[in-house]
Amino acid sequence: MMMTLLQCVKSARWPDDGPLAILPGVDLDKERRRYGTGDSQPRSLTEIHTLPKPTLRSILESIGIPPDMYPQAHKTLTILPSLHLSITNVSALGLTVAISRQNPAIQPNYHVYAPKFPKTQTEGFFILVTDAAHNEILTLKRVNWPTTATAAGEQNRVRNRGPEGPMAKAVFSMKPEARERKVEVLVVSDAYVGMVWRVEDVEVPGAPTGNGEDGKKKEMTEEGKGAVQTM
């Protein structure tokens, strides 16, 4: 609830307004109706970067954005982050979540698009590890892109860049359990309503029993597939 409220405050929009309600020139009533049908894409801002350009143009037209404002709408959409998630070092005692930005930023220091918010905001994310089967949050952390100080009077600059953009990592500790369980990892934007990335069915082993089990699992990506065996 608090994460959603923070998103609403920064975006100046409610969850029922629809994800495209943040765009300049949008007809809010049309976007609400589009989103309210339940089957119209996109359902969230995380899907924006996967839409073909003709589809996106048709959507912009359907929500009342005037053609002369298409360039502004497209520029706004390019500001939105596209993330890759990887999960490593999975054991009964915890795991590590790394996020990296896959698209280059067009805003200095990864400022979010929040024209109605009185103060400039930079991208931040909540990372949650949940036990979906029991509807329980096991652990939570908030991360930002790391920055490094520059000369006096200059803004801090984002560091720890990957091939396309910055990276951030969070190490989580969890209470070990005797049974093996599956958890879900969610990365939630602190600025954009409904912008969530998730990795489901991350297998967490039970606590070591002394019978030769190492209590570790394979790495996972946002597609939920196994990768390199952790050591």
C-alpha positions in Angstrom: 0.0 0.0 0.0 2.8 2.5 0.9 4.7 1.7 -2.3 1.6 2.3 -4.4 0.9 5.6 -2.5 4.4 6.8 -3.2 4.0 6.0 -6.9 0.7 7.9 -7.0 2.2 11.0 -5.3 5.1 11.1 -7.7 3.1 10.4 -10.9 0.1 12.5 -9.8 -2.1 9.6 -10.9 -4.3 6.8 -9.3 -3.9 3.1 -10.1 -7.3 3.0 -11.9 -6.3 5.9 -14.2 -4.3 3.4 -16.3 -0.5 3.3 -17.0 -0.6 5.7 -19.9 -2.3 8.4 -17.9 1.1 9.9 -17.2 1.6 10.8 -20.9 1.4 14.5 -22.0 -1.8 15.3 -23.9 -3.6 12.1 -22.8 -7.4 12.2 -22.5 -7.7 10.8 -19.0 -11.2 9.5 -19.4 -10.3 7.6 -22.6 -7.3 6.0 -20.8 -9.4 5.0 -17.9 -11.9 3.3 -20.3 -9.1 1.6 -22.2 -7.5 0.3 -19.0 -10.9 -0.7 -17.5 -11.7 -3.1 -20.3 -9.2 -5.5 -18.8 -7.9 -6.9 -22.1 -6.3 -3.8 -23.7 -2.5 -3.6 -23.9 -0.4 -2.4 -22.2 -1.5 -3.4 -18.8 1.6 -1.8 -17.2 4.4 0.5 -18.1 6.9 -2.5 -18.1 5.3 -3.6 -21.4 5.9 -0.3 -23.2 9.3 -1.2 -24.6 8.0 -4.4 -26.2 5.2 -2.9 -28.2 5.6 -2.5 -32.0 5.7 1.1 -33.1 2.4 0.8 -35.2 0.7 -0.7 -32.2 1.9 2.1 -29.9 0.9 4.8 -32.3 -2.6 3.3 -32.5 -2.8 3.2 -28.7 -1.8 6.8 -28.5 -4.5 7.8 -30.9 -7.1 5.8 -29.0 -6.4 7.6 -25.8 -6.8 11.0 -27.3 -3.2 12.3 -27.7 -3.1 14.8 -30.5 -0.7 13.9 -33.4 1.4 17.0 -32.7 2.1 15.7 -29.2 3.2 12.2 -30.4 6.9 13.3 -30.2 6.5 14.4 -26.6 4.7 11.2 -25.7 7.4 9.1 -27.3 10.1 11.0 -25.5 8.3 10.4 -22.2 8.1 6.7 -22.9 11.9 6.5 -23.6 12.5 7.9 -20.1 10.9 4.8 -18.6 13.4 2.1 -17.4 13.6 -1.4 -18.9 15.3 -3.7 -16.3 17.0 -7.1 -16.3 16.9 -9.1 -13.1 19.3 -11.8 -12.0 19.2 -13.9 -8.8 22.3 -15.6 -7.5 23.7 -17.1 -4.4 20.4 -18.7 -3.5 20.7 -20.7 -0.3 18.6 -21.5 2.8 20.0 -18.4 4.4 19.3 -15.9 1.6 19.9 -14.7 -1.9 21.3 -11.9 -4.0 19.3 -9.8 -6.5 21.0 -7.7 -9.1 19.1 -5.3 -11.4 20.5 -3.6 -14.5 19.0 -0.9 -16.7 18.8 -2.2 -20.3 18.0 1.0 -22.1 20.1 4.2 -22.0 18.7 7.2 -20.1 17.9 10.4 -21.8 17.5 12.3 -18.5 20.6 13.4 -16.5 21.3 11.1 -13.5 18.2 9.0 -14.4 15.6 11.5 -13.3 12.1 10.1 -13.5 9.3 11.7 -15.4 7.3 13.5 -12.7 6.3 16.9 -14.1 3.8 17.6 -11.3 6.1 16.7 -8.5 7.8 19.8 -7.0 11.2 18.2 -6.6 13.4 16.4 -9.1 13.4 12.6 -8.4 15.8 9.9 -9.5 14.9 6.3 -10.2 14.6 4.1 -7.2 13.2 0.6 -6.6 11.8 -1.6 -3.9 13.0 -5.2 -4.0 10.8 -7.7 -2.3 11.2 -11.4 -1.6 7.8 -13.0 -1.0 6.4 -16.4 -0.1 3.5 -16.3 -2.5 2.0 -19.6 -1.2 1.5 -18.0 2.2 1.0 -14.4 1.0 4.0 -13.2 3.1 6.7 -10.7 2.5 9.9 -12.3 3.7 12.3 -9.4 3.2 12.4 -6.0 1.5 15.0 -3.4 0.5 15.0 -0.2 -1.4 17.8 0.5 -3.9 18.9 3.4 -6.1 21.5 3.5 -8.8 24.9 4.0 -7.2 26.4 7.4 -7.6 29.9 8.9 -7.1 30.7 12.4 -6.0 32.3 14.8 -8.6 33.9 18.2 -8.3 32.3 20.7 -5.9 29.2 22.2 -7.3 28.6 19.4 -9.8 25.8 16.8 -9.5 26.7 13.3 -8.5 26.9 10.9 -11.5 25.6 7.4 -11.8 28.4 4.7 -11.6 28.6 0.9 -11.8 27.4 0.9 -15.3 26.7 -2.3 -17.3 26.8 -2.5 -21.1 23.7 -0.3 -21.4 23.2 1.4 -18.1 23.8 1.2 -14.3 23.5 -1.8 -12.1 22.5 -2.2 -8.4 22.6 -5.2 -6.1 20.9 -6.2 -2.9 21.9 -9.1 -0.6 19.0 -10.6 1.4 19.1 -12.7 4.5 16.2 -15.1 5.2 15.3 -17.3 8.1 16.2 -20.8 7.1 13.5 -23.5 7.1 13.8 -27.2 7.0 11.6 -27.5 4.0 12.4 -26.5 0.4 10.2 -23.6 -0.7 9.6 -21.4 -3.7 9.7 -17.6 -3.4 8.9 -14.7 -5.8 11.2 -11.7 -6.3 9.6 -8.4 -7.2 11.2 -5.2 -8.2 8.8 -2.2 -7.9 9.4 1.3 -9.2 9.0 3.9 -6.5 7.8 6.5 -9.1 5.6 4.8 -11.7 2.2 3.3 -10.8 2.1 -0.4 -11.4 5.6 -0.7 -12.8 6.7 -4.1 -11.5 9.2 -6.7 -12.6 9.1 -10.2 -11.1 10.8 -13.6 -11.1 8.5 -16.4 -10.0 9.3 -19.9 -8.6 12.8 -19.2 -7.2 13.6 -22.5 -5.5 15.1 -22.0 -2.0 16.5 -25.1 -0.5 15.9 -26.3 3.0 18.5 -25.9 5.7 21.4 -28.3 5.2 20.7 -31.7 6.8 24.2 -33.1 6.9 23.4 -35.7 4.2 25.6 -34.1 1.5 23.1 -31.5 0.3 24.9 -28.2 -0.2 21.8 -26.1 0.4 22.3 -24.0 -2.8 20.3 -23.5 -6.0 20.9 -22.3 -9.5 20.9 -18.7 -10.6 17.7 -17.3 -12.0 16.9 -14.5 -14.4 13.7 -12.5 -14.9 12.5 -15.2 -17.3 12.7 -17.7 -14.4 15.2 -20.0 -16.0 18.2 -21.6 -14.4 21.6 -20.4 -15.3 25.0 -21.0 -13.8 25.4 -23.2 -10.7 26.3 -21.0 -7.7 29.2 -22.0 -5.6 
